[in-house]
Amino acid sequence: MRPLLAIAALCIASCASLPQRQAIDRLQPCKHADGPIEGFCGTLDVFEDRETKAGRKIPLKIIVFPALKRTAAKDPLFFLAGGPGQGAASIAGLGREMLRRIGTDRDLVFVDQRGTGKSNPLECKPPKGEEDDDDLSRAVARLKSCMETLKEKADLTKYTTTIAMDDLDDVRQFLGYDKINLYGGSYGTRAAIVYARRHTAHTRAVILDGVAPTDMRLPLYMARDSQRALDLLFRDCAAQKSCNERFPNLAQRLEKLLSAPAKKVRYVHPRTGVEKEIDVKRLTLGVILFSTLYSPKVASLVPLLIEQAEKGVYGGFFALNAAFDNAASSIAQGMHLSVVCAEDAPRIEPGSVAREALNTFLGPEMAELRLKSCEFWPKGKVEPDYFVNAPIDVPTLILSGDVDPVTPPSWGQQIATTWKNSRHLTVPATGHGAAGAGCVPKLMAQFLNEGTAANLNPACIEQVKRPPFMLSPAGPDPLQ
């Protein structure tokens, strides 16, 4: 099998355009342990301290998928991952599938941002068996202990977005590209905004998917924005005859469930098969509900899960929680805190979290966990102009999911109002991340090929509909 892959790699290299050829020459065909074998893998060492250019170096993990066309565009698309804390190269296989249409015409580049993936990851994973522990004091203690361990391998003040985007420009130069396009999802939109500001001359076009701008103040509005998404879910259930008849008065029923006294529940972990006992309280259910709202397909289970929990059956909730384990484990929590504690937490006024979380299902606890950790986490330097939504004249396509629980359309509109060469599309019935919804892949490819969003016809996105609600474990109404 390997000789065939080597021949395929040789064919790609011999047919490549000049920018592609330089990128390929700097890398090697990926092995299974490094990434998808269709890609080219390598690293670029950068100084952890970019100012002094001395001391520890970080090997940035890089994966490039060459464009499929022989006459490929010279400008690649760089994929910027979310979190903060997710490594782009670590999810390159998934990212490539999502961007497959774009990858026909131009190279796709994935880089593990410093502190993520295999680029000196700052991980703070809970001990085995404690993944479900939502006790805030214990969680904060674990993070404090993790911080002390991480200090042995990293200066935690050197992992902010600005520094990382200067790293990314080093990667651009290393691979031989003059101008690049950027796709940023969630926190990746913040990274893309910062790169476009600092390296405008090398930015051809930008796609922002689920905008988290530099002045967002994570996690201040998490409870507010997720409540909006839940309210829309309840609205849509009430508007669907079969759902409304099967699950009436969902908002009131959920609040009664969340307000009930905490109780111990035994269950079998659906992934490990281990029997566990857990305290079910408001935060326990709120965190799971919050995660389900990211995807309307998953959220279609919410009315049924509420009904089951009313009967004392929490297996559905816990099964979903287990399904989110892999996503949570892909986030380097230490890098997440190095960003949030430097760029967001210092601008959150005392009492504002409780105020924004008032009358929400999630409450303030999730946000307070991060803020308590930021009381001791080392903070990098951030210039005041970092938080200014300055205008940039770069062609930009802004995407928002209408039912997104963390980056609703209002954040995208904030950027669209200032960036005059931009176009903001809100995709109906779509949660966190619109790149894969309906005709959006086609629109993104057209935008990049033309270098402008002016000619896009977004009428096709109106065909995106919320999935039918699950009326029982057997599925939705067959007539829906």
N, C-alpha and C positions, 0 to 999 in steps of 0.2 A: 504493500500500500504506500509506503513512504517514497519509493522511487517514482510512482505516479504523481505524488504530491510535488516532488522536486521538479518533475517535468512541467507540471502546471505552473509552478512558481516561475520557472525559467521563461515559459511562454508569456506570462503576465509581464515580467520584467522587460522582455525583448520588444513587446508591443506597447509599452508604456510611453506616455508623453514625458517631456523633460522634468516637470515638477514631480510627476509620479516616480520617475526613474531615480531621482535623488532621494526621495523618501524611502523607496524600496531598498536602495543601496545602503542606506544607513541602518536598516533593520534586517531581520532574519525571518524566514517562514515560521509561523507560530507552531510550537509543539502543543500537544494536548494539555499539558500542565500550565501553559502560558496563556492560552486563549483559543478562540476558534481557529481551526487549522487553515481556513481560507485567508486568514489575515497575516500581516507581517508584524512581528513583535520586536521590541527593544526597550532601551532605557536611555534617559539623558540625565546626567548628574547636574544638580544645581546646588548652590550654597544655601544652607538653611538661613543664614544671615546674609541677605542680599546686599545690605549696606556695606558691611565690612569685607565681604567676599573672602572670608576666612573661616576656618573651623569645619564643622560637620557638613557633609554633603548628603543630599537626598536623591536617590535614583528614582526618577519619575517613570512609571510604567507607561508604555505607548503601544497602541495597536492601530494599524492602518489597514483598511480594506480598499484596495485600488478600485477605481471606477471600472465598470464592466465594458463601457464603450472604448474603442481604440482612440476615438477623437474626443477624449474626455475634456471637461472644463479644467482650466488651470487652477481654479480656486476650490479647495476642498471644503467640506463641512466638518467643523469641530463640534463634538457632542459634549455638553457640560451637564453633569449629573446633579441630582437634587440632594436633599438632606437638611442642612449641610452635613456631609460625612459619607456620602456614597461615592464610590470610585467609578469613574466612567469606563475605564478599561475592564473593570471587574464585571460589568454588565454589557460588554461589547456585543455579545451574541444577541441579546434581546434588543439592544439599540440598533443593531444592523437590520434586524427584521423590521423594526418600526420604520426605519429610514430606507427600506429596500428600493423604493421608487427613486429616491434621490441618489442612491448609490449607483444607479445605472450611469449617471452623467458625471459624477464627481467623486473623488476620494472621500471616505469617511474616516475621521480620526478620533480616537478615544484615548484620553490621558487620565490616569489616576491622579487627581489633584493631591498636592502634598498633604500628608496626614490621613489619606484614604487608601483603600485597596492594597496595593503592594508598594506604595510610595511612602514608606515610613509610617504605617497606619497607627493612629492614636486610638486604640480600641479600649473600651471599658465594658466588657461583657459581664453580665451577672454570673455568679457561680452556677454550675449545673444543678438544676433542680429548683433554682430560685427565680426563674424567668417570669413567673406569674406573681411574684411578690410586689405588691403595690404600696407597701408601707413607706411613706415618704422619708422618715428619719433614717431607716436602714438604707434606702436608695442613696440618700445624700452621703451617708457614711461610706458606702461602697465607692462612690465617685471621688471622695476625698482621698481614699486609699489608692485608688487608681491613679489619681493625679501624681502622688508621690512616686509611684512606679514609673509613670511616663516621663517624669523629669530626668530619669537616667538616660533616656534615648532622644529627648527632644527639648527644645526651648519652646514652651507652649505659647509664647507671645508671637511666634514667627509663622503662624498658620492662618492669618487673616486673608480675606478675599483679594485685597489689593496685591499682596505679595504673591499669591497663587496665580493671579492673572499675568503678572510679569514673568513668572515661570512659563506660563502658556505661550507667551510671545517668544521665549527662548526655544520652545519646542517648534513653533512655526519656523523660526530661522534654521534650526537644526535640520528640519525636514525639507527645507528649500522652497517653501511657499512664500510668495510675495503678499497676496491678499487672501484672506480666509473668510468663510461664512461661519456663523455661529448658530447652533441650536441649543437653547437653555431651557430646561424644565424645572419648575419649582425654584429651589435655591439656585439652580443653574441659570435662571434668568438674571439673578443678581450678579452672578459671576460674569455673564455675557454683557450686562450693562456696564460693569466696571472695566472689562476688557475694551469695549467699544469706546469708552471715555478716554482711556489711557493710550490706546493704540488705534486711534481712528484711521490713520493713514493705511493701516493694514487690515481694516475691516470692510468687507464688501457689502454684506447684508446680514441681518440678524432675525432669527425667529425666537420669540419669547412665548413660552407655553406655561401658563399658570404663574403670573408675575408676582415675584416677591422682591420689591424694590429695596434699595439701600436704606430707606427711611421707614421700613415696615414695622420695626420694633418687635421682632419675634420674641416671645410668643404672646404678646399682649392681647391680640384680637382672636386668638385661637378659639376660645369658647364662643365668642360672639358670631364668628363666621361659620362655625360648625352648627350653631343653633339655626342660622339661616338655612343651611342645607337640609337640616332635619325638618324644619317647618315646610320647606318645599316638598319634601318626601311625603309628609302627612297631607299636604294640599293635593298632591297628585293621587294619593291613595283614595282620598275622599271624592275626587273627580272620576275615579274609575268605579263603575257600579259594583262589580264583583268584589273589589277590595273593600269598598266602603261598607257593603252589606256584611262581609266576613269579619272586618276589623273596624267597627265604628269607634269614635272618640279616642283615637290613639294617643293624642297629646295628653289627655287627662289620665289615661291608663298608664302611660309611661311615667308620668310624674308621681303617681301613687306608688309604682314599683320602685322608683329611685329613692323615694322618701321613706321607704320601709326600713325598720331597724336592720342592722347588719346580722347576717346569720352564716353559720358554717355549712358548707356543702361539700360532700365527697363526690368525686368524679374520676373517671379514667381518662388520662390524657390521650387524645385521639391519635397522636403521632408516636408517642413512646410506649403507650400501653400501661404506664405506671399509674397506680391509683393515688390520688392526691386529695388533700383537704384544703379548702380555700375559704377565706372570709369574703362573702359576697356583700358588697356595700355600694354606695352610689358611684364611687370612683371606679370600682371594678367594672361595672356595667357601662359607665360613661366612656371609659377608654376604648372598650370594644366597639361601642356604637360609633364613636369618633372614627375609628379605623374603617368601619364598613362604609361610611359615607364617601370615602375616596372613589369607590366604584359603584355606579348605579346598578350594575348586575348583582353585586354582593348585597347592596342595600335593599334589593327587592325582597330579601329575607327578613328585614327588620320587623314588619308587622307580625309575622308568624313567630319570631323569636320572643317578642313582647308577650304574646298570648301564652307561649309555652312557659316563660318565666313566671307569669301570674299563677300558673299551676305548680310552681316549684321545680320545673324541669329546666335546667340551665345548660344541658348538654350542647345545644345549638350555639349558644353564646361562646362556650369554651372551645368548641370545634373551630369557630371562626378565629378566636384568639390564637389558637395553635397555628392556623393557616398564615397568620401574620408574623410568625416567629422568624421566618427566613428574611422577610423584608426588614424587620427590626435589626437582625444580626448583620445586615449588610451596611449599616450605618456605623461609622467610627465615632463613637460617642465623645471621645476626647477632642477630636477635630471639631465636632459639632459645637462643643462648649467653647473652644478657642475662638470660633467665629461669633457665636451668639453673645458670649460674655464681653467681647470687645466691641462689637458693632451694634448690638441691640439693647442688652440689659442696662447699660449706663444711662440710656435715654428713657427708661420706664420709670415714671414717678411713683413714689410710695402710695399705695391705695388704689392705683389705677387698674391693676389686674382684677381685684375684687369688684370694682365698679363695672368693668367691661364684662365680667362673668356673671353678673347679676341676672337671675331668672333664666339661666341656661342649664341644659342637661349636664354639661361637662363640669361646670364649676371652675374654681380657680386653681385646683390642686396641681394639675399637670404643668401649668405655667409657673406656679410657685416652686416646683421642684427644680426647674432650670434656674430660676432666679436665686434660690438658696445656694445652688452649686456655684453660681457666679460670684457669690460673696467671697469665695476663697480661690476661685480659678484664676490663674495669671491672665492678664489682659494685654493684648497687643496695642500698638499705637494706631489711632485712626484720626485722620485729619478732618476738621469740621466740614470741609466742602464735599466730603464723601457722602453726606446725607442730603445733598441738594440735587433735586431732579433737574439737572441741567439739560438744555436742548442739544440734541445730536442730529446732524443731517446725514444719517445712514439709513438706507431703505430697511424698514423693519415691519415684520408681520407679527402682530400680537394676537395670541390665542387665549381665550378664557373658556372654561367649562361653566355653564350656567348654574350648575348645582355643586360646584367645587366647595368643599368644606374648609379649605385653608387659604386658597388664593382666588376668591370670587372675582367677578368681572370688574368690580370697582378699582382693584389694584391695577389691572391692565389699562383701564381708562385713564388712570392717573398718569401713566407714561405716555399714552396716546395723545393726551392733551398738550404735552410739551414737545414730544418728538414729532415734528411736522411732516416728516417723510415716512410716516407710519400708517398702518391700517389695523384697526382692532376688530376682530371677529369673535363674537360670543356664540359658542356652539351649544345648542339646546340639549337638555337631558344628559349632560356630560359632566363627569366629576373632575378629579384632579389629574390633569394631563389630557389635552385634546388632540394630540398628534395622531392618534390611531382611530379617531372617531369618523365614521362615514367617509365623506369625500375629502377630508382634511389632508391626507397624504398627497393627493393629487394637487390640491391648492398649494401646499408647501413646495412641491417640486416645480410647479409653474412659477411661483414667486422667485425661487432661486435661479431658474433658467432665464427668466426675463429681467431679474434684478430690480423689480418693482412690484408693488402690490396693487397698483392702480388698475390693472386689467383683470383682476380676479373677479369671478362671478360667484359669490358665496351662497347663491340661492339653494345649492344642493345640500347645505348643512341643515336646512330646515327639515330634511328627511330623517334626521337623527331623533329617535324617540326613546323615552324611558322604557326599559324592559318591563314586561308585565310582572306584577307582584306575585310572589309565591303564596298560594292560598293554603297549601298543605305540603308535607314532605314530598308528595307526588308531583308537585309542580304548580304552575299558574293555571288560570282559567283557559281551557283549550280554545275558547272562542276569541281570546285576546290576541 
